[in-house]
Amino acid sequence: VRLFMFQEGRDGRVEEVFRTLADVTSGAYCRFDAHAPDELRQLLSAVAAYAAGGRLALANRRDAGARLLIAALGR
């Protein structure tokens, strides 16, 4: 199961754990700004697109959330 880890804030210990979990599961790690709810909505929408259609479905999207997730999956 791929884990998609989204972090609010900048706690370095949390980031390390989230990145490790994402790496071990071939998932993705992204940080988001809690004061920008649209950013989280776009990330979650991108995850849904990925779950439904894989990288191709994600690549066909043009929003910021999809770009962030593509970059995170490429690591």
Summary of the structure (lengths in Angstrom):
residues: 75
radius of gyration: 11.8
end to end distance: 17.1
largest distance: 34.0
contacts: 205
relative contact order: 0.17
helix: 61%
strand: 13%
